[in-house]
Amino acid sequence: MSETLIRGADTILTMDDDRRELKGADLLLRDGEVAGIGSGLQTSGRVIEARGCIVTPGLVNTHHHFYQSLTRAVPGGQDALLFGWLQTLYPIWQRFGPEEIHVSALTALAELALSGCTLTSDHQYIHPNGARLDDAIAAAQEIGLRFQATRGAMSIGESKGGLPPDSLVEDETAILEDCIRVIDAFHDPMPDAMVRVAVAPCSPFSVSRELMRDAAILARDKGVMLHTHLAENAEDVAYSLETFGCRPGQYAEDLGWTGPDVWHAHCVKIEGEEIDLFAASRTGVAHCPCSNCRLGSGIAPVRAFRDAGVPVGLGVDGSASNDMGNLVLEARQAMLLQRVANGADAMSAREALEIATRGGADVLGRPECGRLEIGARADVAVWDTRCIEAAGSWDPAALVIAGPVKVRDLFVEGRQVVESGVLTTVDLDEIIAAQTRLVRGLMG
């Protein structure tokens, strides 16, 4: 039996069904689960003192592209809209191989962990030069984060009217076969799963309708979730109207891409009847506010989503479009954008944190994560509010407003991944050195 007691936290933000906030409280972790929460708890195991700290569930990242951490702030793509940005970066990405995928994933996962993330998805839709989803899964296992890997793909290249170069697309039969291989090799349906796999054709403008439909059939046959990009900006919607004769929400419904086993990234331009459709079908949305700002895509109608009952989580998106991967900053941006669009009372700091925790866990089909209650998974973030960002804060529990932006301690399945602000599972300096070496090679 393995036990850790997090003792004497100034506040525990449980994000349970009652959204309890416990003052001067303790949290007991045992064998990967939350075993106790309250005051005066005892243990014969390890004790972590949490005075001066806020304790929250681990944050949840519902959309990312790990491989893009090798292409941050690339000249030529810094000031472009979505399609132009992609066309700048495709020629670089086609030169990647297994090492680039693995090292970039280590970098992305390390950055997420240090910002309090315990559960993350990744949308890997390029597999050049022998790279496989296995390379990112190995990185997640090294860092120690809970991982929802998605087997993405592109199948329509430039020669067939698509956006990506032909060198980055795959045969559709081969895509489906590899989806089956990866699911059979790695997907774990159990509540304590550290790796799950989803099926994730990249986008309506890079795969065929047939692949979208077949992917949905395959995923449901295998009992896994579905993920793609949808309605990211006005160009995306215009493509859907011109190519498919309908808006993105209708396109998704027609091909079987709505339901509680589906989550779509961005949905900036989803509106009206599409919102109602997503709410009625419990189709999830990965909201990526920083990326949407960076690419000038617009402000997703998150307030309308939440009010209608659409499940919403946060995503940092790729590190070539964000260009950072800090989930606390993402939650802050989500809150600020809804206030810009709808008024200062449109979203509170606590609601933004809720979206970043239990909201994201629910979107990923992981209701055992994203909250601190008896029987939940022991995924916990400890935030030291005795820091410069929070100095003078009257309400440190509103950490989305006043910081901190990096976690002090992080536990995943009860195992400590970050201790006193330092990763315990990998050598961060070695990862950064490898990342820097690969970037220089790509530049040359």
N, C-alpha and C positions, 0 to 999 in steps of 0.2 A: 504493500500500500504506500502510495506517495502522497504527501500532504504539504501544502503551503498555506500559511495564514498571512493574509495582508491585513495588518492591524492598525486601527486608529486613524483611518482616513478622515480628513476633514468632511468630505462628502462622498457618498457613493451614489452616482446617477445610475439607477438600475435599468432604466428603459424597459421595465417589466410592464405587464398589462395596465397597472395603476400608475406607472411612471413615478414610482417612489424615489425620493431623495433622502438618504439616511445620513445623519450627521454623527460624526465621531464613531463610525461603524467599522466592523471587521468583515472580511470576506474569506471563507475557507474553501480551498480548492483540493479536491481529492480524486485521484485516478482519472483525471481528464474532465471532471465535472465540477460545477459549483455545488458544494456540499453544505454550506452554511452561509448565512448573511444576517448580520445583526450586531449586537454589542456583547462584549465579554466572551467571545468565542475562544476556545482553547485548542491546542494541537501539540502533539509530540514531534511534529515535523518542523520544517523550516519556517521562520517568522520574518516577514518583510515589514518594516516600520513604514507607515504611510502618513504620518503627521505632516501637515502642510501640503497634502496632496489631494487631488480629485481622482476618483477611480471610476472608470466607465467600461462598458463592454468594448472589446476590440472593434476598431472601425472596419467597415466593409467596402471594398472597391469593386464595383460591378462592371467596369469596362476599362480596358487598358490594351496597349500594344507594347509589350516589353521590348521587342526588338528595336523600337524607335528610339530607345535611350542612346543609341549610337549616332543619332542624327538630330541632336538638339541644335536649334538656332542656325540651321543651314542657310547660307546666303542664297538668295533667289527664291526661297520659300517663306522667308520671314514675313512678307507683306502680301501674300497671295491668298485668294479665296480657295475653297476646298479643292476644286478640280485642278487649278493651277499649282497648288501646293503639292498635290499627289504627283503630278507630272514632273515636277522638279526632283522629287525624292525617289520615284520608281527606279531610275537608272542607278542610283546608289544602292538601293535595297537588293537589286538583282545580283550584286556582287557578294552578298552575304553567304555564309556557309554555317555548318554546325557550331563552330567556335563562336562566331558572331551572335548567333541566337542564344547560346548558353551564357556567355559573358554579359550580354545586354540584359538578359533576364535576371541574372544575379544582381546587377546594378539597380534595376527597377524594383526588385523585391526588397533589397536592402533599404532603398529610399522609402518604400512604403512602410516597412517595419518601424523605421525610426520616426515615422509620423503617426504611429499608433494603429496601423492596419494589421489585422490578424487573419482575415479572409479576403482573398482577391481572385478575381477572374482575369483571364488574359485572352485576347482575340488574336491568335496567330494565323494570319491568312496568307502568308508567304512561306514557301518551303524551298528556297533555291539551293542548288549545288549540294544536295544531299541532306539539307537541314530537315529536322522533323520536330513535331510537337514534343517528342520525348526529351529534347534538349532543354526546353523550358521547364518541363516537369521535374527533371533532375535538379535544376536550379532551385525550384521551390522546396524540394526535399532537403537540399543543403541549407537553405536559409531557415526553414522550419515554419513557413507560413502555410495555412490551410489554403488549398488551391482549387479553383474551378477552371480547369483548362478547357479551351474551346478549339476544336479542330476547324479552323477557318479555311477558306479557299477562294480562288478566283478562277474562272473558266472561260471568260470571253475577253480576248486580247484585242489589240488595236486592229489586227487584220480582219476581225469580225465585227468591228464597230464599237468595241469596248474601250475603256479608258486605259487599263494597264498594258504594258508591253507584253508581247507574246511570250517572252522569256520568263514571265512571272505567273503564267496561267498553267492550269493542269487539266488533264483529261477528266471528264466528269465521272466516268466509271471508276477510274483510279482514286478519285477523291472519296467516293462513297466506300470503296474497299478499305481505304486507309482509316476512315472514320470507324468502321467496324473493328479494325485492328487495334486502334488506340483505345476504344471503349472496352474491348475485351481484355486488354493488357492492364489498364489503369483505373477504370471507373469503379468506385466503391460506393454503393448505395446506403451504407450503414450511417447512423446518426453521428458517429465519431469519425467519419471519413476525413482523411487529410487530402485526398485527391478525388475529384469528380471530373467527368468529361462531358462537354456539350458539343452539339453539332452546329456549325456557324459559318455558312456561306457568307462571303464578305458583305455584299450589298446588291441592290437591284441593278446597278450599272456595271457589275463585274461578273455576274453569273446569270445563267438562263432561268426562265420560269420553271423549266423541267427539273433543274437541279434543286431549286427552292422546294418544289413539291416533293421530290424524292427524298430530300434531306428531312423534311417533316415526317414523312412516313417512316423512314429509317429510325429517327430519334424516338418516335413513339413506340416502335417495335422494340427498341432497346431500353426504353424507360429512362431516357436522358433528356435534358433540356435543349432548347433551341435559342440561338442568338444571332443577330445581324445588326447592321446599321440601317436606320430608316429616317427619312425626312430630316436630314441634317441641316440643309439650307435650301434657299430658293432654287438653286441649280438642281438639286436632288429632286425636288417636287416637279420642276419643269421636265426633267428627264422622264419621270414616271408618267406624267400626263401625255407627253409626246410618244413614248415608246409603248406604254401599256394602256393608255386611254382611261386612266383612273388615278385618283390620289393614292399616296402610299398606304394609308390605312386600309383602303379597299383592296389594294394589291396584296397586302399581308393576309387579310381575311380570305380572299379567294384561293390562296395557296396553302391554307392551313396554318398560317403563322400568327394566330391569336390563341390565347389561353393561358392558364397559370403556369404552364411549362415553357413559356416564351418570354424573353425580355429583349427589347430593342434599344439600341444605343441612340442617344441624342433626341430624336423626336421634337426638334425645335419647331418644326412647321406643322405638327399635328394640331388639328383644330376641330371644333364643333362635333359633328357626328362621329369623327374618329376617336375623340376623347371618350364619348359615350360608349363606343364599341370596346375600347380598351378597358374601361371601367366594368362593363357588364361581363367581359370575358376574363377579367383579372390578368390581363396582359401587362407585363412589367416594363418599366422604362429606366434606363441608365442615364441619369442626367449628368452632363459633363460641362459645367459652367465655364471653367477656365479655357478649355479648348474652344468652346463656342464663341467666347470673346476673342480669343487669339486669331481665329479664322474669320471673324466677322459674320458668323452664321446667324446670330440673333439670340434672343432670350427665350428659352423653352418655357411653356406655360405651366410651370410646376405648381403654382397656386391652384390653377384650374384642375390639373391632374389630381392633386391631393383632395380638393373639395369634392371631386366626382368619385373618388375612391380608386383611382389608378395607383397600383403599387409603384413607388419611386425609390430608387437608390442613387448613390453618387458614383461617378467614375472619374478618375483623373485623366482618362484617355491617353493617347500615346505621348511619349516624351518628345516627339517631333512637332506636336501641335499644342502642347500645354505651356511651357516645355519642362515642367517640373512634375513631381509625383507625390505631393504632400496632401494627404486627405483632410487634414485640419484646414488648410488654406482653401481646399475645394469646398468644404462645408461653409466656410465664411463667405466665399464668392457666391455660392448658391443663395445664401441669405440676403446678401447685398443686392443681387440682381433682381430678386423678387420684390425687394423694397423699391428699387429704381422703377420697376414696371408697375407696381401696384400700391405703393405707399409704405410709410415707415412701419406700419403694423402688419404688413403682409406676411412676414415670417420672423419668428423669434429665434434666438440663438439655440434654445433647447429643441425647437422643431428641426432646425438644421442638423443638430447633433443626432436627433432621432432618425432622420433620413440617412445619416452616415453610419448608423449602427443597425437597429432592428429593421429599418426600411430596406437597406441593402441586403440583409440576410434573408428577408422574406422574398425579395425579387429573385434571389439565387436559389430559392427553394430550400433554405437552411433555417427554419424557424427555431432550431435548437441553438443558434448563434445570435449575436447581436443584442442580447439582453442578459442581465445578471439576475438569475432566480434559481431556486433549487432544481437541479437536474439539467440546467443549461450547460453547454460546453464551457470549459474553463479557458475562455479567450478574453483576456483582461488587459486593459491599458491603465497605467498609473502615471498621472501627470503632476509634476512638481510645480505648484503655483508660486513658489518662492523664487521667481525668476523675473528678469527685467520686463518681459512682455506683460506680466500680470501684476507688477508692482503698482499698488494704489487701487487695484480693482476692488470694488465693493461687493462684487458677486463673482468670485473665482469660478463657480460652477458654470458661468456663461463663457466658457473658455473659447468658444468660437468667436466671441467679440474681442477678448483681451488676451488670448494666449494661455498657456504656451503652445508652440507649434511643433515641438518635438517631445516625444514620450520619454519618461524616466525609465520605466520598467514595462516590459511587455511579456505576456504569457499566452501561449497557444497550446491548447489541449493540456494546460497545466505546466508545460515546459517553458522555462524562461528563455526568451529569444533576445531580449534587450535588457541589460542591467546597468543602471546608472548612466543611461544614454549611450551605451556601447553595445554593439552586436556581440552576442556570445557564441554564435554558431559558425561564423566565418571571419576571415581576416579582411576587413573592409579596405585596408590599404592595398592589399594584393588585388582585390577586385577593381579598384580604381586604376591601378597601374595597368592591368590587362585591358580595361576599357580604353584608356588613353592610347595604348599601343595600337589597338585595332582602329581607333578613329584616325590616328596618324596614317595608318596604312590606307584607309579609305580616301583620305585627303590626297595622298600621293598618286 
